[in-house]
Amino acid sequence: MSTTTLKARRPGRHPVPARAHPVRVWWRDASGLTAWLSLLFVVALWVAGRGLQNLGSVSGFLTSAGRLAGCCRRTCSCSNCC
């Protein structure tokens, strides 16, 4: 049987944590704005492709809403916003 001894730390010494570089505020704002603009662009393309007109019937609603949801989800996953 072996025993392991641990060295006692001095009471006044603590490890100094590494400081992370702060993220600049404008960078967060720019990335958020880019995410919202890309979603706005996707919705504009959906409207231009007669997405609103297809909402009249049940099958058209399901198809059109599914396309919009899929495109928005793809945009969010590419930009990691959602």
C-alpha positions as CSV (number, residue, x, y, z in Angstrom):
1,M,0.0,0.0,0.0
2,S,1.4,3.4,-0.9
3,T,0.6,6.7,0.6
4,T,0.4,10.0,-1.2
5,T,1.3,13.2,0.5
6,L,0.0,16.6,-0.7
7,K,1.9,19.7,-0.2
8,A,0.1,22.2,1.9
9,R,-0.5,25.6,0.2
10,R,0.5,28.7,1.9
11,P,-2.5,30.5,3.3
12,G,-1.9,33.8,1.3
13,R,-1.2,32.4,-2.1
14,H,-4.1,31.8,-4.6
15,P,-3.7,30.9,-8.2
16,V,-4.2,34.0,-10.4
17,P,-7.0,33.4,-13.0
18,A,-6.2,34.2,-16.6
19,R,-8.1,37.3,-17.7
20,A,-10.2,36.9,-20.8
21,H,-10.2,39.7,-23.3
22,P,-13.4,41.6,-23.1
23,V,-15.7,41.5,-26.1
24,R,-16.3,45.0,-27.5
25,V,-19.9,46.2,-27.3
26,W,-20.0,47.2,-31.0
27,W,-19.0,43.7,-32.0
28,R,-22.0,42.2,-30.2
29,D,-24.3,44.9,-31.7
30,A,-23.0,44.3,-35.2
31,S,-23.5,40.5,-35.0
32,G,-27.0,40.9,-33.6
33,L,-27.9,43.4,-36.3
34,T,-26.5,41.0,-39.0
35,A,-28.6,38.2,-37.6
36,W,-31.8,40.3,-37.7
37,L,-31.1,41.6,-41.2
38,S,-30.5,38.1,-42.5
39,L,-33.9,37.0,-41.1
40,L,-35.5,40.1,-42.6
41,F,-34.0,39.2,-45.9
42,V,-35.3,35.6,-45.7
43,V,-38.8,36.9,-44.9
44,A,-38.6,39.4,-47.8
45,L,-37.7,36.6,-50.2
46,W,-40.6,34.5,-48.9
47,V,-43.0,37.4,-49.5
48,A,-41.6,38.0,-52.9
49,G,-42.1,34.3,-53.7
50,R,-45.9,34.6,-53.1
51,G,-45.6,33.2,-49.5
52,L,-48.5,35.4,-48.3
53,Q,-50.8,34.5,-51.1
54,N,-50.3,30.8,-50.4
55,L,-51.8,31.1,-46.9
56,G,-55.3,31.0,-48.3
57,S,-55.8,27.2,-48.1
58,V,-54.9,24.7,-45.5
59,S,-52.4,22.8,-47.6
60,G,-51.0,26.1,-48.9
61,F,-50.7,27.4,-45.4
62,L,-48.8,24.3,-44.2
63,T,-46.5,24.3,-47.1
64,S,-45.8,28.1,-47.0
65,A,-45.4,28.2,-43.3
66,G,-43.1,25.2,-43.4
67,R,-40.9,26.8,-46.0
68,L,-40.7,30.0,-44.0
69,A,-39.9,28.2,-40.8
70,G,-37.3,26.0,-42.6
71,C,-35.6,29.0,-44.2
72,C,-35.5,31.0,-40.9
73,R,-34.1,28.0,-39.1
74,R,-31.4,27.4,-41.7
75,T,-30.5,31.1,-41.4
76,C,-30.3,30.9,-37.7
77,S,-28.3,27.8,-37.6
78,C,-25.8,29.2,-40.1
79,S,-25.3,32.4,-38.0
80,N,-25.8,30.6,-34.6
81,C,-28.3,33.1,-33.4
82,C,-31.0,30.7,-32.3
